[in-house]
Amino acid sequence: MDDVIVVGGGPIGSHTAYKLANSGLRVSLFEEDEEVGRNVICTGIIGRESFEKFHLPQKAVLSEIKSVLFFSPSLLTLNYAPSNTIAYVVDRDIFDKELIKRAKEKGVNVQLGRRVQEIEVRKEFVEVKIFGEGSAKRARAKVVVIATGDDYKLQKSIGLGAVSNFLYGAQVETEVEGLVQTEIHLGNQIAPGSFAWVVPLGNSKSRVGVLTRNKGSFYLRRFLKERLKERIRGKEVRIFQKRIAYASLPETVKDRILVVGEAAGQIKTTTGGGISYGLLCSEIAAKVLKKAIKKGDLSKSELAQYDRLWRKKLVKEMKIGKTGRRLFEKLSDKYIDLIFKFIQKNNKIMRLIEERVNFEYHSDLILLGMKLFKRVT
């Protein structure tokens, strides 16, 4: 019997398995896909500080983001260019494979093409039913970690419920002529209450996408046609879409069960990014599980420390992010232009904004934005 079974071989599941195995625990990881990292719909942007903190694979880096050019609805611009690299853009195929390779090297029993469809919690262990290669088998462990991304079937089946609110991302990879830095485009005709992005990958390739509450594909096509038509090179591009959790599970633990990453709704409510928050929660989970297994107590009350700790770190950020998004959704294009003009005329304001920028944590910047909103009105 394993100490831990991890369900899901994405970055968060792989990192959790790696951290647990590195603590000397017996760990198995089951991933439904035959290969990790293929056809992942993700911009792949990870803040520099998180990249360094979690010792993420440099080999996966496609490009560095050193500045960001913001466009208003009428194409007014603001340029953010700090002295240090802001973030890295990664190749998710290489990134995911490197993280699962790390887990294997620490002794994790990685099994691909194996879907966990049932979890049954017993008094002394947890039993999972696994399907793969046309047959089913069972495996046991002291505890199960669910890291299944935006698939909530297992959580629902064991009474933890599911995330009910989502944002939707739509993205393409294409060639954009003359792209020298990352661009963020605002406007209700582009991405109502949200934003579109154009991110250079190197070798003339770019990722172009939008984040919206609905109709992501529609808005992305319009953005490509109306803003980028003269800059796009190459053939017709295929649009990929993904839903993104916009709320956390009410509870992320129960007896012998713990949920981590997007499977728990641990996502930035501003940008929809999930890797950095998921990795942070992964490390909290590993520490709590190591202690609980050593103590021999894997009850909900013991594992609840994980739920308390990650919420203490992130819930305020997530709530302020939602408040900021609600306010931004109410702004007209005309008003967004007014804000750009106001910032352009006030160097002091731009310096204040730059001081508050943190790639992973946006609450300080949003609170400053609320104050500026009052001044503009």
MOQUIFEN-V264082 format. One record per helix or strand of 2 or more residues. SS is the DSSP state (A for helix, B for strand). FROM is the first residue (numbers start at 1). LEN is the number of residues. If there is no record, write none. Layout:
ss-><SS;SS>
from-><FROM;FROM>
len-><LEN;LEN>
This chain:
ss-><B;A;B;B;A;A;B;B;B;B;A;B;B;B;B;A;B;B;B;B;A;B;B;B;B;A;A;A;A;A;A>
from-><2;11;27;45;48;58;61;68;77;87;92;109;115;126;135;153;166;182;195;205;216;232;240;253;257;261;275;300;333;347;363>
len-><6;12;5;3;6;3;5;4;4;4;14;4;7;7;12;5;11;4;8;8;11;2;6;2;3;4;21;30;12;10;14>
